[in-house]
Amino acid sequence: MSLVFAGVCSHAPGITGRPHMAEPQVVEDFHEAFFAMGEEMRATRPDALILVGAEHFGNFFMNNMPAYAIGMGEVYEGPIEDPAWLGIQRTEIPGNPELSQRVIQEVMQTVDVSFAEEWKFDHGLMVPLHFLTPKYDLDIIPVNINCQGPPLTPMARVWAFGEALRRAADSVTERIAIVATGGISHWPCTPDSGRINEAWDREFLERWSANDKSALLSYTDGEIYSQAGQGGFEIRTYVALAAAAGGQGTLRYFRPIPIFSVSGTVGVMDIAN
C-alpha cells in the first residue's frame, strides 16, 4: 500500500517509571501529547508499525553489534527491565514475520541489514508502545540502529536506510506507520544524568522539522558527543524517519524534563509523495 503515518518521540525510562517525581502538569501535558499521537497514528488504520529505536545492550553487544537490525519474530516480549521499575507490565507484542521478511528483502536492495527472530524489548521500544498502542494489538516490526558502540553508522548511511524503509513501506500491500524513538541530548548512566542541552535540542528539532537534509547530515559524532552526550547519538533514528517521510515536521510537544533525563518530545511529519 504505502506509508500512512510518520512520527518521532522520546523514550526515557523515567517517562513511565517515575512520573510522580516530575511536576504533575508537565507529566499530564506530555503524556496527553504522547497518547494523542497514538490516536492520530491509529486513525490512519495502519496494519503494522515499524518502530525505529536504539536499544541499550539488551540484545546486541560488542561481540555482535549490527549497524541495522530488523525484527522478524512471530511475537516479542517486553520490557526486559523490571516491570515495577519501568512502570510497564511485561507482555507479549505481536509481530508479523512474513511482512517483516518482505520489508527486509526490499531494504536489502540498497542497505545491508541483520535480522532477528528473537528480540526482548527494552524501554526504548516499550515506553513508546505504552502510549502508541496501549492494547498491544498492532503488529510491530522493531528496527534497531546502532547508537551505542562505535564505530557508528555514518549519517549519510542513516539517510539511505530511511529511504530504504520508505521504499519498503511503499512496496507492500499493507498500510505502514513508522515511528522513530530516541533521546536528543542526554547523558544516561553518567554523573551528568539529568543534564539537557535545550538549545542544542531545539536547533536539531528545527532542522528536523524543516527536513533539512544537508543540515541533518552535517552533524559529526564528535560534535554530538560534546554537545549532546553519548545519548545524543540516538538522533540517528529521527534522521532516518525524516528520510523515510520526506515532508515537513511538526512538534506536538517539547520540554526538557530533567527528572526523566531527556527532553519530552513528540512530533509528526508529513509524508511526501
C-alpha positions, 0 to 999 in steps of 0.5 A: 500500500504505502506509508500512512503515518510518520512520527518521532518521540522520546523514550526515557525510562523515567517517562513511565517509571517515575512520573510522580517525581516530575511536576504533575502538569508537565507529566499530564501535558506530555503524556496527553501529547504522547497518547494523542499521537497514538490516536492520530497514528491509529486513525490512519488504520495502519496494519503494522508499525515499524518502530525505529529505536536504539536499544541499550545492550539488551540484545546486541553487544560488542561481540555482535553489534549490527549497524541495522537490525530488523525484527522478524519474530512471530511475537516479542516480549517486553520490557526486559527491565523490571516491570515495577521499575519501568512502570510497564507490565511485561507482555507479549507484542505481536509481530508479523514475520512474513511482512517483516521478511518482505520489508527486509528483502526490499531494504536489502536492495540498497542497505545491508541489514541483520535480522532477528527472530528473537528480540526482548524489548527494552524501554526504548521500544516499550515506553513508546508502545505504552502510549502508541498502542496501549492494547498491544494489538498492532503488529510491530516490526522493531528496527534497531540502529546502532547508537551505542558502540562505535564505530557508528553508522555514518549519517549519510548511511542513516539517510539511505536506510530511511529511504530504504524503509520508505521504499519498503513501506511503499512496496507492500500491500499493507498500510505502514506507520513508522515511528522513530524513538530516541533521546536528543541530548542526554547523558544516561548512566553518567554523573551528568544524568539529568543534564539537557542541552535545550538549545542544542535540542531545539536547533536539531528539532528545527532542522528536523522539522524543516527536513533539512537534509544537508543540515541533518547530515552535517552533524559529526559524532564528535560534535554530538558527543560534546554537545549532546552526550553519548545519548545524543547519538540516538538522533540517528533514528529521527534522521532516518524517519525524516528520510523515510517521510520526506515532508515537513515536521511538526512538534506536538510537544517539547520540554526538557524534563530533567527528572526523566533525563531527556527532553519530552518530545513528540512530533509528526511529519508529513509524508511526501509523495 
